[in-house]
Amino acid sequence: MAAVSFNQGLYKDLGDAVQSLPVKASATWAAGDFLKLTSGYLEACGAGDLPVGVAVATLTSDDTPSTSGDVSALVYVGGNNQYIYPADAGTVAITLVGKKMDVGGAGSVDIDASADDCILCVGVDIPNNSVIIQLDLAACFSGVA
């Protein structure tokens, strides 16, 4: 039997809030991408960024604002929901459960990094080399006054 493949993003909805936040000019992302705030505006995370949440829907170049703040997007915020993402490199193993990790990119997890510790691994999908995670909001918002 073939493995069931999940897209990145929401795996299990455990009641986190959905918030509307302003979008940075020219920003684009896929549903399920990690999002960060830059000068108060949403954009997709890069490797090592601290996410504020996860994109509810895709934002294409047709929908993105030409001026920051002209468009808002819905974001899952909170530390309860579970999400699934592929490892950006390396092989997923059961020993990762309970470990903290970093963002590998907008749609992946760096399973070998622990500089930011903003992601907690709560499960693994070995056939798809993916981790099931929760955001650690205390780490995500460290340094925010």
All heavy atoms as an XYZ file, in Angstrom:
1012
protein
N       0.841     -1.178      0.000
C       0.000      0.000      0.000
C       0.885      1.239      0.000
O       1.835      1.346      0.753
C      -0.900     -0.030      1.238
C      -1.749      1.191      1.392
S      -2.786      1.115      2.872
C      -4.354      1.214      2.096
N       0.527      2.196     -0.840
C       1.291      3.442     -0.938
C       1.037      4.322      0.274
O      -0.037      4.298      0.869
C       0.897      4.186     -2.210
N       2.052      5.100      0.626
C       1.919      6.032      1.742
C       0.963      7.158      1.366
O       0.904      7.588      0.216
C       3.290      6.612      2.100
N       0.211      7.620      2.329
C      -0.664      8.761      2.117
C       0.183     10.020      2.230
O       0.937     10.195      3.177
C      -1.800      8.783      3.176
C      -2.640     10.037      3.008
C      -2.653      7.538      3.058
N       0.070     10.892      1.261
C       0.869     12.109      1.260
C       0.010     13.302      1.679
O      -1.082     13.496      1.172
C       1.439     12.357     -0.130
O       2.203     13.521     -0.137
N       0.506     14.076      2.627
C      -0.165     15.280      3.083
C       0.564     16.485      2.526
O       1.776     16.488      2.406
C      -0.147     15.372      4.616
C      -1.003     14.356      5.293
C      -0.466     13.171      5.751
C      -2.358     14.585      5.470
C      -1.251     12.231      6.375
C      -3.151     13.647      6.096
C      -2.599     12.467      6.551
N      -0.187     17.519      2.205
C       0.441     18.795      1.869
C       0.959     19.412      3.143
O       0.558     19.042      4.238
C      -0.571     19.738      1.220
C      -0.966     19.292     -0.160
O      -0.165     18.734     -0.892
N      -2.209     19.529     -0.521
N       1.840     20.367      3.016
C       2.306     21.086      4.198
C       1.161     21.872      4.790
O       0.194     22.186      4.117
C       3.430     22.030      3.824
C       2.907     23.228      3.042
C       3.971     24.168      2.615
O       5.045     23.748      2.271
N       3.677     25.454      2.610
N       1.288     22.185      6.048
C       0.322     23.059      6.691
C      -0.508     22.366      7.748
O      -0.033     21.459      8.427
N      -1.757     22.803      7.883
C      -2.612     22.334      8.967
C      -2.817     20.829      8.893
O      -3.230     20.289      7.881
C      -3.967     23.050      8.927
C      -4.893     22.778     10.107
C      -4.284     23.278     11.417
C      -6.242     23.448      9.881
N      -2.509     20.161      9.989
C      -2.662     18.710     10.113
C      -3.848     18.392     11.018
O      -4.664     17.550     10.712
C      -1.368     18.127     10.667
C      -1.371     16.638     10.866
C      -1.274     15.783      9.775
C      -1.446     16.079     12.139
C      -1.258     14.407      9.945
C      -1.427     14.710     12.315
C      -1.334     13.881     11.221
O      -1.318     12.519     11.391
N      -3.923     19.098     12.148
C      -5.017     18.889     13.094
C      -5.393     20.220     13.730
O      -4.568     20.869     14.359
C      -4.593     17.896     14.175
C      -5.739     17.454     15.076
C      -5.272     16.497     16.160
C      -4.890     15.159     15.568
N      -4.531     14.187     16.623
N      -6.663     20.625     13.539
C      -7.149     21.880     14.091
C      -7.550     21.658     15.544
O      -8.504     20.947     15.827
C      -8.338     22.391     13.284
C      -8.794     23.781     13.688
O      -8.468     24.226     14.810
O      -9.486     24.423     12.890
N      -6.805     22.268     16.454
C      -7.062     22.124     17.883
C      -7.508     23.454     18.499
O      -7.308     23.689     19.683
C      -5.837     21.563     18.591
C      -5.438     20.147     18.126
C      -4.114     19.724     18.741
C      -6.521     19.148     18.470
N      -8.107     24.306     17.686
C      -8.768     25.495     18.211
C      -7.979     26.783     18.251
O      -8.407     27.743     18.891
N      -6.846     26.848     17.568
C      -6.114     28.112     17.557
C      -6.928     29.194     16.849
O      -7.717     28.918     15.950
C      -4.771     27.964     16.843
C      -3.718     27.318     17.709
O      -3.949     27.166     18.920
O      -2.647     26.973     17.182
N      -6.716     30.422     17.255
C      -7.412     31.566     16.654
C      -6.922     31.789     15.228
O      -5.802     31.430     14.866
C      -7.155     32.813     17.491
N      -7.790     32.396     14.435
C      -7.429     32.854     13.102
C      -7.520     34.376     13.155
O      -8.531     34.926     13.568
C      -8.380     32.286     12.030
C      -8.071     32.887     10.666
C      -8.286     30.774     11.982
N      -6.437     35.035     12.776
C      -6.378     36.489     12.871
C      -6.080     37.080     11.497
O      -5.308     36.520     10.715
C      -5.301     36.901     13.863
C      -5.312     38.368     14.159
C      -4.576     38.676     15.454
O      -4.077     37.805     16.136
N      -4.510     39.945     15.783
N      -6.668     38.222     11.225
C      -6.418     38.948      9.990
C      -5.295     39.955     10.240
O      -5.397     40.797     11.127
C      -7.693     39.668      9.550
O      -7.454     40.397      8.375
N      -4.224     39.857      9.439
C      -3.069     40.753      9.607
C      -2.706     41.387      8.266
O      -2.908     40.776      7.207
C      -1.877     39.966     10.166
C      -2.062     39.380     11.568
C      -0.909     38.452     11.921
C      -2.181     40.496     12.596
N      -2.140     42.592      8.280
C      -1.798     43.285      7.028
C      -0.609     42.632      6.315
O       0.311     42.115      6.947
C      -1.449     44.699      7.492
C      -1.030     44.548      8.914
C      -1.827     43.400      9.464
N      -0.662     42.675      4.984
C       0.322     42.005      4.128
C       1.346     43.001      3.594
O       1.002     44.124      3.206
C      -0.403     41.303      2.955
C       0.593     40.697      1.973
C      -1.353     40.244      3.484
N       2.609     42.562      3.543
C       3.692     43.360      2.966
C       3.533     43.428      1.446
O       3.119     42.459      0.811
C       5.041     42.720      3.319
C       6.235     43.511      2.852
C       7.526     42.868      3.302
C       8.714     43.664      2.786
N       9.972     43.041      3.149
N       3.877     44.552      0.865
C       3.801     44.726     -0.587
C       4.573     43.619     -1.300
O       5.676     43.253     -0.881
C       4.358     46.089     -0.988
N       3.973     43.081     -2.336
C       4.572     42.051     -3.211
C       4.791     40.697     -2.541
O       5.431     39.828     -3.113
C       5.900     42.538     -3.812
O       5.682     43.734     -4.535
N       4.286     40.495     -1.328
C       4.452     39.207     -0.647
C       3.553     38.147     -1.296
O       2.443     38.440     -1.725
C       4.107     39.340      0.830
N       4.058     36.941     -1.390
C       3.273     35.795     -1.851
C       3.616     34.596     -0.981
O       4.709     34.537     -0.394
C       3.563     35.433     -3.324
O       4.939     35.080     -3.457
C       3.225     36.582     -4.262
N       2.666     33.648     -0.892
C       2.919     32.418     -0.154
C       1.865     31.383     -0.500
O       0.856     31.698     -1.116
C       2.955     32.657      1.356
C       1.714     33.300      1.917
C       0.485     32.719      2.075
C       1.587     34.631      2.390
N      -0.403     33.607      2.619
C       0.249     34.796      2.824
C       2.453     35.703      2.514
C      -0.221     35.990      3.366
C       1.981     36.888      3.042
C       0.661     37.012      3.469
N       2.112     30.166     -0.076
C       1.165     29.057     -0.245
C       0.420     28.832      1.061
O       0.926     29.175      2.138
C       1.913     27.785     -0.641
N      -0.771     28.276      0.968
C      -1.495     27.880      2.175
C      -0.597     26.953      2.970
O       0.032     26.051      2.412
C      -2.797     27.180      1.807
N      -0.498     27.198      4.267
C       0.340     26.371      5.126
C       1.750     26.876      5.328
O       2.479     26.341      6.153
N       2.148     27.907      4.595
C       3.495     28.456      4.785
C       3.607     29.137      6.146
O       2.640     29.718      6.649
C       3.825     29.494      3.716
C       4.319     28.880      2.416
O       4.430     27.642      2.326
O       4.592     29.660      1.477
N       4.812     29.079      6.723
C       5.114     29.854      7.920
C       5.171     31.325      7.513
O       5.779     31.669      6.501
C       6.465     29.462      8.512
C       6.538     28.076      9.080
C       7.359     27.113      8.504
C       5.796     27.731     10.198
C       7.442     25.841      9.033
C       5.867     26.453     10.731
C       6.695     25.506     10.149
N       4.559     32.191      8.346
C       4.567     33.620      8.067
C       5.216     34.385      9.215
O       5.114     33.980     10.368
C       3.141     34.136      7.860
C       2.359     33.495      6.727
C       0.952     34.063      6.672
C       3.066     33.686      5.388
N       5.867     35.490      8.864
C       6.493     36.356      9.862
C       6.003     37.777      9.653
O       5.412     38.104      8.614
C       8.013     36.307      9.741
C       8.542     36.914      8.449
C      10.047     36.880      8.388
C      10.563     37.545      7.114
N      12.020     37.612      7.090
N       6.234     38.621     10.639
C       5.937     40.045     10.524
C       7.239     40.813     10.310
O       8.208     40.623     11.039
C       5.249     40.566     11.786
C       3.790     40.177     11.975
C       3.295     40.628     13.347
C       2.924     40.766     10.874
N       7.245     41.645      9.290
C       8.372     42.528      9.017
C       7.822     43.951      8.997
O       6.973     44.265      8.158
C       9.029     42.184      7.663
O       9.461     40.830      7.694
C      10.206     43.103      7.382
N       8.262     44.765      9.930
C       7.757     46.142     10.072
C       6.233     46.164     10.164
O       5.589     47.072      9.652
C       8.230     47.011      8.900
O       9.644     47.058      8.870
N       5.664     45.130     10.792
C       4.221     45.073     11.012
C       3.420     44.453      9.886
O       2.189     44.416      9.956
N       4.102     43.930      8.842
C       3.404     43.351      7.697
C       3.819     41.890      7.489
O       4.981     41.531      7.660
C       3.698     44.155      6.423
C       3.276     45.595      6.533
C       4.219     46.598      6.712
C       1.932     45.938      6.483
C       3.824     47.922      6.829
C       1.530     47.275      6.602
C       2.478     48.252      6.773
O       2.087     49.547      6.897
N       2.842     41.072      7.069
C       3.083     39.656      6.845
C       3.896     39.391      5.589
O       3.688     40.022      4.550
C       1.754     38.908      6.669
C       0.923     38.616      7.885
C      -0.417     38.020      7.449
C       1.638     37.684      8.833
N       4.777     38.405      5.689
C       5.463     37.842      4.527
C       5.902     36.426      4.890
O       5.914     36.045      6.060
C       6.642     38.700      4.083
C       7.806     38.745      5.044
C       8.958     39.572      4.487
O       9.170     39.593      3.266
O       9.655     40.199      5.296
N       6.249     35.634      3.879
C       6.669     34.253      4.104
C       8.006     34.212      4.835
O       8.873     35.067      4.626
C       6.775     33.519      2.774
N       8.154     33.217      5.692
C       9.414     33.019      6.412
C      10.487     32.458      5.495
O      10.200     31.732      4.545
C       9.218     32.014      7.556
S       8.392     32.670      9.003
N      11.713     32.749      5.829
C      12.873     32.106      5.248
C      13.516     31.241      6.325
O      13.052     31.226      7.476
N      14.559     30.539      5.980
C      15.248     29.684      6.942
C      15.694     30.502      8.147
O      16.244     31.591      8.005
C      16.450     29.020      6.286
N      15.404     29.993      9.336
C      15.835     30.637     10.565
C      14.958     31.772     11.055
O      15.225     32.346     12.101
N      13.896     32.107     10.308
C      12.993     33.168     10.761
C      12.087     32.669     11.877
O      11.864     31.464     12.024
C      12.113     33.669      9.608
C      12.872     34.529      8.617
O      13.941     35.061      8.979
O      12.392     34.661      7.482
N      11.540     33.604     12.645
C      10.603     33.275     13.717
C       9.179     33.541     13.236
O       8.816     34.693     12.992
C      10.907     34.105     14.965
C      12.259     33.832     15.607
C      12.531     34.826     16.729
C      12.329     32.417     16.131
N       8.355     32.512     13.086
C       7.001     32.707     12.569
C       6.050     33.278     13.617
O       6.204     33.037     14.807
C       6.572     31.292     12.179
C       7.345     30.402     13.096
C       8.664     31.095     13.330
N       5.061     34.030     13.125
C       3.967     34.486     13.982
C       2.761     33.579     13.807
O       1.820     33.631     14.586
C       3.553     35.943     13.711
C       4.676     36.893     14.052
C       3.059     36.131     12.298
N       2.792     32.771     12.753
C       1.676     31.870     12.490
C       1.841     31.172     11.162
O       2.918     31.174     10.563
N       0.719     30.584     10.722
C       0.694     29.766      9.508
C      -0.416     30.284      8.591
O      -1.530     30.557      9.050
C       0.463     28.279      9.870
C       0.277     27.431      8.632
C       1.634     27.757     10.707
N      -0.113     30.401      7.302
C      -1.067     30.932      6.327
C      -2.285     30.023      6.200
O      -2.152     28.823      6.005
C      -0.403     31.086      4.967
N      -3.474     30.615      6.289
C      -4.719     29.876      6.101
C      -4.938     29.598      4.615
O      -5.413     28.533      4.240
C      -5.917     30.658      6.687
C      -7.238     30.010      6.333
C      -5.772     30.785      8.206
N      -4.581     30.545      3.750
C      -4.815     30.412      2.312
C      -3.614     30.928      1.522
O      -2.777     31.660      2.040
C      -6.066     31.196      1.917
N      -3.569     30.545      0.264
C      -2.524     30.996     -0.645
C      -2.727     32.467     -0.994
O      -3.856     32.922     -1.157
C      -2.558     30.140     -1.929
O      -2.270     28.779     -1.574
C      -1.558     30.623     -2.963
N      -1.627     33.190     -1.109
C      -1.640     34.571     -1.580
C      -0.781     34.619     -2.837
O       0.436     34.410     -2.764
C      -1.094     35.531     -0.513
C      -1.116     37.002     -0.892
C      -2.546     37.538     -0.893
C      -0.256     37.813      0.062
N      -1.406     34.849     -3.989
C      -0.688     34.863     -5.261
C      -0.283     36.281     -5.635
O      -0.731     37.253     -5.025
C      -1.565     34.291     -6.395
O      -2.652     35.197     -6.630
C      -2.095     32.910     -6.039
N       0.520     36.385     -6.675
C       0.943     37.709     -7.138
C      -0.240     38.522     -7.649
O      -0.191     39.752     -7.671
C       2.016     37.574     -8.222
O       1.513     36.819     -9.308
N      -1.333     37.853     -8.034
C      -2.541     38.570     -8.463
C      -3.261     39.230     -7.290
O      -4.021     40.187     -7.476
C      -3.518     37.623     -9.161
C      -2.994     37.133    -10.500
O      -2.151     37.823    -11.106
O      -3.427     36.044    -10.933
N      -3.053     38.684     -6.074
C      -3.768     39.159     -4.898
C      -2.934     40.041     -3.982
O      -3.466     40.709     -3.105
C      -4.259     37.964     -4.066
C      -5.161     37.049     -4.868
O      -5.994     37.557     -5.635
O      -5.038     35.820     -4.724
N      -1.631     40.025     -4.148
C      -0.752     40.744     -3.229
C      -0.870     42.261     -3.430
O      -1.123     42.719     -4.545
C       0.712     40.281     -3.410
O       1.499     40.779     -2.336
C       1.294     40.759     -4.718
N      -0.725     43.020     -2.359
C      -0.857     44.476     -2.509
C       0.392     45.111     -3.121
O       1.500     44.606     -2.964
C      -1.033     44.952     -1.063
C      -0.287     43.937     -0.250
C      -0.502     42.625     -0.962
N       0.198     46.223     -3.817
C       1.352     46.976     -4.313
C       1.884     47.895     -3.222
O       3.029     48.317     -3.252
C       0.977     47.775     -5.559
O      -0.126     48.608     -5.297
N       1.032     48.194     -2.242
C       1.429     48.997     -1.090
C       1.189     48.176      0.176
O       0.106     47.609      0.348
C       0.609     50.301     -1.015
O       0.796     51.030     -2.229
C       1.026     51.152      0.168
N       2.182     48.098      1.034
C       2.049     47.335      2.275
C       0.825     47.794      3.060
O       0.585     48.990      3.212
C       3.297     47.499      3.148
O       4.411     46.912      2.525
N       0.039     46.833      3.517
C      -1.117     47.121      4.349
C      -2.426     47.277      3.604
O      -3.482     47.342      4.224
N      -2.378     47.330      2.261
C      -3.615     47.487      1.494
C      -4.471     46.228      1.494
O      -5.652     46.283      1.174
C      -3.317     47.882      0.039
C      -2.976     49.355     -0.097
O      -3.063     50.094      0.908
O      -2.603     49.763     -1.211
N      -3.869     45.085      1.818
C      -4.566     43.800      1.861
C      -4.241     43.137      3.189
O      -3.129     43.272      3.708
C      -4.106     42.889      0.691
C      -4.629     41.480      0.833
C      -4.520     43.480     -0.641
N      -5.208     42.425      3.753
C      -4.977     41.618      4.955
C      -5.160     40.151      4.608
O      -5.879     39.810      3.659
C      -5.946     42.013      6.069
O      -5.642     43.309      6.532
N      -4.525     39.285      5.382
C      -4.631     37.843      5.166
C      -4.897     37.147      6.495
O      -4.507     37.638      7.558
C      -3.342     37.311      4.546
N      -5.554     35.983      6.412
C      -5.859     35.204      7.605
C      -4.690     34.299      7.963
O      -4.095     33.653      7.095
C      -7.123     34.370      7.390
C      -8.399     35.171      7.150
C      -9.573     34.227      6.871
C      -8.707     36.079      8.335
N      -4.389     34.264      9.270
C      -3.248     33.505      9.783
C      -3.692     32.717     11.004
O      -4.374     33.243     11.884
C      -2.107     34.462     10.206
C      -0.898     33.691     10.696
C      -1.736     35.392      9.076
N      -3.320     31.422     11.040
C      -3.507     30.648     12.271
C      -2.474     31.135     13.271
O      -1.276     31.142     12.982
C      -3.266     29.149     12.044
C      -4.300     28.460     11.188
C      -3.983     28.000      9.923
C      -5.587     28.222     11.675
C      -4.915     27.339      9.147
C      -6.529     27.562     10.900
C      -6.190     27.125      9.643
O      -7.119     26.477      8.875
N      -2.928     31.571     14.439
C      -2.013     31.985     15.495
C      -2.342     31.193     16.753
O      -3.505     30.930     17.035
C      -2.104     33.506     15.775
C      -1.606     34.306     14.583
C      -3.515     33.934     16.116
N      -1.332     30.782     17.462
C      -1.529     29.992     18.672
C      -0.603     28.791     18.666
O       0.001     28.455     17.655
N      -0.532     28.145     19.797
C       0.391     27.026     19.946
C      -0.261     25.671     20.069
O       0.404     24.708     20.454
N      -1.555     25.563     19.749
C      -2.240     24.284     19.911
C      -2.342     23.469     18.630
O      -2.188     22.247     18.657
C      -3.649     24.508     20.474
C      -3.609     25.099     21.856
O      -2.853     24.663     22.705
N      -4.401     26.139     22.078
N      -2.664     24.121     17.502
C      -2.830     23.393     16.246
C      -1.580     22.602     15.918
O      -0.466     22.973     16.294
C      -3.126     24.351     15.083
C      -4.546     24.844     15.076
O      -5.383     24.411     15.864
N      -4.830     25.766     14.174
N      -1.780     21.514     15.185
C      -0.656     20.714     14.707
C      -0.553     20.881     13.199
O      -1.566     20.947     12.502
C      -0.850     19.246     15.077
C      -0.788     19.017     16.570
C      -1.000     17.557     16.948
O      -1.232     16.701     16.114
N      -0.912     17.290     18.239
N       0.681     20.962     12.717
C       0.967     21.173     11.305
C       1.931     20.094     10.843
O       2.677     19.528     11.645
C       1.602     22.551     11.083
C       0.780     23.679     11.659
C       1.011     24.161     12.949
C      -0.249     24.255     10.920
C       0.238     25.189     13.482
C      -1.019     25.284     11.452
C      -0.777     25.740     12.724
O      -1.543     26.747     13.254
N       1.945     19.836      9.539
C       2.876     18.857      8.989
C       3.731     19.533      7.916
O       3.209     20.300      7.097
C       2.136     17.617      8.433
C       3.113     16.512      8.059
C       1.207     17.995      7.284
C       2.475     15.163      7.834
N       5.035     19.271      7.976
C       5.976     19.857      7.028
C       7.067     18.843      6.704
O       7.480     18.065      7.568
C       6.659     21.105      7.612
C       5.706     22.239      7.826
C       5.078     22.415      9.045
C       5.411     23.114      6.790
C       4.168     23.447      9.233
C       4.509     24.150      6.974
C       3.888     24.305      8.198
O       2.988     25.313      8.371
N       7.588     18.909      5.475
C       8.741     18.076      5.147
C       9.997     18.621      5.827
O      10.081     19.819      6.120
C       8.845     18.206      3.627
C       8.239     19.535      3.317
C       7.142     19.721      4.343
N      10.934     17.735      6.058
C      12.257     18.167      6.531
C      12.953     18.866      5.372
O      12.840     18.420      4.230
C      13.064     16.966      6.988
N      13.660     19.967      5.650
C      14.358     20.659      4.560
C      15.578     19.868      4.098
O      16.025     20.019      2.967
C      14.715     22.092      4.937
C      15.796     22.193      5.988
O      16.027     21.226      6.731
O      16.414     23.272      6.079
N      16.106     19.037      4.959
C      17.229     18.157      4.638
C      17.273     17.076      5.713
O      16.722     17.245      6.793
C      18.540     18.931      4.616
N      17.905     15.975      5.409
C      18.036     14.908      6.393
C      16.844     13.970      6.375
O      15.913     14.126      5.584
N      16.896     12.997      7.271
C      15.880     11.951      7.333
C      15.153     12.005      8.657
O      15.771     12.038      9.721
C      16.541     10.559      7.162
O      17.249     10.551      5.917
C      15.503      9.457      7.145
N      13.824     12.010      8.590
C      12.976     12.043      9.775
C      13.039     10.694     10.488
O      13.036      9.645      9.846
C      11.523     12.374      9.361
C      10.556     12.158     10.491
C      11.439     13.790      8.828
N      13.102     10.738     11.821
C      13.106      9.521     12.639
C      12.260      9.752     13.875
O      12.063     10.898     14.307
C      14.539      9.167     13.047
N      11.778      8.695     14.471
C      10.924      8.780     15.663
C      11.643      9.486     16.816
O      11.009     10.087     17.675
C      10.399      7.386     16.078
C       9.255      7.490     17.083
C      11.520      6.522     16.613
C       7.994      8.048     16.529
N      12.953      9.453     16.819
C      13.725     10.101     17.884
C      13.585     11.627     17.879
O      13.985     12.281     18.832
C      15.213      9.737     17.766
O      15.666     10.062     16.444
C      15.440      8.246     18.032
N      12.995     12.184     16.832
C      12.783     13.636     16.767
C      11.608     14.099     17.632
O      11.523     15.270     17.990
C      12.532     14.077     15.318
C      13.713     13.920     14.357
C      13.272     14.255     12.939
C      14.880     14.798     14.785
N      10.692     13.191     17.966
C       9.515     13.564     18.749
C       9.961     14.119     20.100
O      10.781     13.522     20.796
C       8.561     12.366     18.934
C       7.415     12.730     19.865
C       8.031     11.909     17.578
N       9.433     15.295     20.446
C       9.791     15.968     21.690
C      10.928     16.950     21.547
O      11.235     17.687     22.481
N      11.559     16.998     20.378
C      12.680     17.914     20.172
C      12.192     19.223     19.561
O      11.212     19.269     18.845
C      13.716     17.276     19.258
C      14.321     16.043     19.870
C      15.601     15.667     19.194
C      16.058     14.365     19.810
N      17.261     14.375     20.465
N      12.940     20.292     19.867
C      12.646     21.597     19.291
C      13.519     21.816     18.064
O      14.651     21.328     18.002
C      12.852     22.694     20.324
C      11.801     22.624     21.416
C      11.794     23.843     22.262
C      10.648     23.776     23.266
N      10.599     24.994     24.065
N      12.966     22.550     17.101
C      13.606     22.741     15.801
C      13.402     24.172     15.331
O      12.755     24.961     16.005
C      12.979     21.772     14.791
C      13.019     20.340     15.234
S      11.951     19.327     14.203
C      12.273     17.758     14.983
N      13.901     24.449     14.127
C      13.796     25.776     13.532
C      13.060     25.709     12.195
O      12.933     24.648     11.593
C      15.187     26.375     13.292
C      15.946     26.645     14.579
O      15.369     26.516     15.670
O      17.139     26.994     14.479
N      12.641     26.867     11.709
C      12.044     26.976     10.383
C      13.128     26.721      9.344
O      14.219     27.278      9.422
C      11.425     28.381     10.185
C      11.020     28.615      8.742
C      10.238     28.568     11.115
N      12.824     25.858      8.374
C      13.770     25.576      7.295
C      13.521     26.442      6.074
O      14.363     26.587      5.211
N      12.349     26.994      6.003
C      11.890     27.835      4.896
C      10.403     28.029      5.083
O       9.825     27.522      6.052
N       9.754     28.697      4.165
C       8.325     28.973      4.315
C       7.508     27.694      4.469
O       6.507     27.675      5.169
C       7.818     29.776      3.125
N       7.963     26.615      3.837
C       7.196     25.375      3.865
C       7.978     24.165      4.303
O       7.693     23.047      3.857
N       8.970     24.354      5.168
C       9.747     23.210      5.646
C      10.311     23.478      7.042
O      10.333     24.607      7.508
C      10.896     22.883      4.684
O      11.843     23.928      4.662
N      10.758     22.382      7.676
C      11.335     22.452      9.019
C      12.782     21.975      8.957
O      13.089     20.975      8.314
C      10.527     21.577     10.006
C      11.205     21.485     11.354
C       9.108     22.116     10.155
N      13.657     22.715      9.621
C      15.062     22.308      9.741
C      15.165     21.412     10.963
O      15.231     21.892     12.097
C      15.949     23.544      9.879
C      17.426     23.207      9.822
O      17.789     22.028     10.069
O      18.223     24.111      9.554
N      15.167     20.102     10.727
C      15.129     19.124     11.824
C      16.452     19.042     12.575
O      16.511     18.468     13.662
C      14.705     17.726     11.328
C      15.697     17.163     10.311
C      13.289     17.766     10.768
C      15.426     15.718      9.896
N      17.502     19.615     12.013
C      18.827     19.553     12.642
C      19.199     20.833     13.376
O      20.226     20.879     14.039
C      19.894     19.252     11.580
C      19.665     17.913     10.921
O      19.384     16.932     11.636
O      19.739     17.846      9.673
N      18.387     21.879     13.244
C      18.724     23.169     13.855
C      17.961     23.365     15.153
O      16.818     22.939     15.291
C      18.409     24.306     12.897
N      18.607     24.023     16.086
C      17.945     24.333     17.351
C      18.401     25.692     17.882
O      18.480     25.894     19.078
C      18.214     23.239     18.376
O      19.596     23.137     18.635
N      18.672     26.612     16.983
C      19.083     27.953     17.397
C      17.889     28.751     17.910
O      17.989     29.463     18.902
C      19.744     28.686     16.235
N      16.750     28.630     17.228
C      15.559     29.398     17.599
C      14.600     28.591     18.467
O      13.870     29.158     19.264
C      14.812     29.872     16.347
C      15.683     30.745     15.469
O      16.407     31.601     16.010
O      15.654     30.560     14.238
N      14.566     27.283     18.273
C      13.686     26.381     19.036
C      12.228     26.829     19.019
O      11.520     26.735     20.011
C      14.152     26.254     20.495
C      15.404     25.413     20.630
O      15.769     24.717     19.665
O      16.014     25.440     21.706
N      11.756     27.312     17.870
C      10.395     27.839     17.777
C       9.381     26.784     17.335
O       8.185     27.072     17.243
C      10.364     29.033     16.840
S      10.943     28.680     15.177
N       9.849     25.574     17.082
C       8.994     24.482     16.618
C       9.211     23.275     17.507
O      10.345     22.903     17.792
C       9.339     24.135     15.155
C       8.961     25.300     14.247
C       8.682     22.844     14.718
C       9.448     25.160     12.832
N       8.106     22.661     17.940
C       8.173     21.440     18.739
C       7.652     20.284     17.903
O       6.523     20.328     17.405
C       7.327     21.575     20.007
C       7.213     20.316     20.867
C       8.581     19.907     21.433
C       6.202     20.521     21.976
N       8.460     19.246     17.736
C       8.046     18.048     17.003
C       7.170     17.188     17.908
O       7.592     16.788     18.993
C       9.266     17.257     16.548
S       8.850     15.745     15.650
N       5.925     16.918     17.451
C       4.998     16.098     18.241
C       4.698     14.766     17.558
O       3.983     13.935     18.112
C       3.683     16.851     18.549
C       3.961     18.069     19.422
C       2.942     17.232     17.283
N       5.229     14.560     16.369
C       5.024     13.310     15.650
C       5.827     13.308     14.363
O       6.378     14.334     13.959
N       5.880     12.152     13.730
C       6.609     12.037     12.465
C       5.786     11.237     11.456
O       4.970     10.403     11.825
C       7.998     11.374     12.652
C       8.921     12.261     13.459
C       7.887     10.004     13.294
N       6.008     11.529     10.200
C       5.442     10.796      9.072
C       6.638     10.293      8.276
O       7.110     10.955      7.355
C       4.543     11.727      8.253
C       3.968     11.062      7.007
O       4.252      9.870      6.767
O       3.244     11.748      6.270
N       7.147      9.147      8.679
C       8.389      8.625      8.113
C       8.281      8.368      6.608
O       9.183      8.744      5.861
C       8.866      7.391      8.903
C       9.294      7.861     10.295
C      10.003      6.667      8.176
C       9.628      6.759     11.273
N       7.193      7.750      6.094
C       7.124      7.511      4.644
C       7.227      8.784      3.801
O       7.718      8.749      2.680
C       5.763      6.838      4.442
C       5.432      6.236      5.763
C       6.038      7.160      6.786
N       6.767      9.906      4.340
C       6.812     11.175      3.609
C       7.921     12.099      4.086
O       7.973     13.266      3.682
C       5.457     11.885      3.705
C       4.382     11.113      2.969
O       4.513     10.856      1.779
N       3.348     10.709      3.674
N       8.804     11.590      4.953
C       9.926     12.352      5.505
C       9.471     13.721      6.016
O      10.044     14.765      5.704
C      11.057     12.510      4.489
C      12.381     12.800      5.174
O      12.719     12.181      6.188
N      13.141     13.745      4.644
N       8.394     13.694      6.820
C       7.800     14.918      7.343
C       7.655     14.846      8.856
O       7.603     13.757      9.431
C       6.418     15.145      6.721
O       6.529     15.338      5.333
N       7.571     16.016      9.476
C       7.360     16.099     10.919
C       6.015     16.763     11.196
O       5.570     17.631     10.453
C       8.493     16.882     11.632
C       9.770     16.067     11.664
C       8.737     18.235     10.993
N       5.369     16.325     12.276
C       4.150     16.946     12.764
C       4.576     17.836     13.916
O       5.255     17.376     14.841
C       3.129     15.880     13.204
C       2.795     14.975     12.013
C       1.872     16.541     13.771
C       2.076     13.703     12.372
N       4.212     19.105     13.833
C       4.768     20.094     14.769
C       3.695     20.977     15.386
O       2.570     21.044     14.898
C       5.825     20.974     14.075
C       5.233     21.801     12.899
C       6.969     20.128     13.537
C       4.953     23.221     13.230
N       4.089     21.665     16.435
C       3.338     22.776     17.013
C       4.302     23.947     17.131
O       5.503     23.750     17.342
C       2.787     22.417     18.390
C       1.673     21.391     18.346
C       1.189     21.006     19.727
O       1.980     20.588     20.564
N      -0.102     21.129     19.950
N       3.770     25.153     16.995
C       4.608     26.340     17.188
C       4.800     26.590     18.674
O       3.859     26.477     19.452
C       3.955     27.569     16.560
C       3.835     27.566     15.042
C       3.127     28.831     14.576
C       5.186     27.437     14.377
N       6.004     26.908     19.065
C       6.312     27.292     20.437
C       6.304     28.818     20.473
O       7.291     29.467     20.121
C       7.665     26.737     20.857
C       8.027     27.088     22.290
O       7.403     28.001     22.867
O       8.947     26.455     22.829
N       5.157     29.374     20.855
C       4.992     30.828     20.756
C       5.936     31.616     21.649
O       6.336     32.723     21.296
C       3.549     31.214     21.049
C       2.559     30.739     19.999
C       1.153     31.188     20.354
C       2.932     31.231     18.621
N       6.318     31.063     22.773
C       7.271     31.776     23.645
C       8.580     32.009     22.888
O       9.151     33.095     22.939
C       7.518     30.986     24.922
N       9.027     30.996     22.152
C      10.257     31.131     21.358
C      10.017     32.018     20.147
O      10.874     32.812     19.763
C      10.775     29.770     20.946
N       8.844     31.882     19.514
C       8.533     32.667     18.318
C       8.529     34.158     18.608
O       8.882     34.965     17.749
C       7.173     32.260     17.736
S       7.162     30.624     16.992
N       8.099     34.531     19.800
C       7.997     35.949     20.131
C       9.096     36.420     21.062
O       8.997     37.481     21.648
C       6.617     36.258     20.720
C       5.529     36.191     19.701
C       4.704     35.098     19.619
C       5.375     37.209     18.785
C       3.704     35.022     18.662
C       4.385     37.153     17.820
C       3.546     36.058     17.751
N      10.167     35.646     21.203
C      11.269     36.089     22.038
C      11.863     37.342     21.438
O      11.982     37.486     20.230
C      12.336     34.997     22.156
O      12.911     34.742     20.891
N      12.175     38.274     22.274
C      12.747     39.533     21.792
C      11.703     40.560     21.424
O      12.048     41.676     21.111
N      10.423     40.180     21.441
C       9.369     41.147     21.141
C       8.973     41.824     22.435
O       8.603     41.165     23.402
C       8.143     40.459     20.501
C       7.028     41.457     20.289
C       8.534     39.798     19.179
N       9.090     43.140     22.484
C       8.781     43.875     23.720
C       7.288     44.025     23.909
O       6.530     44.057     23.008
C       9.443     45.229     23.677
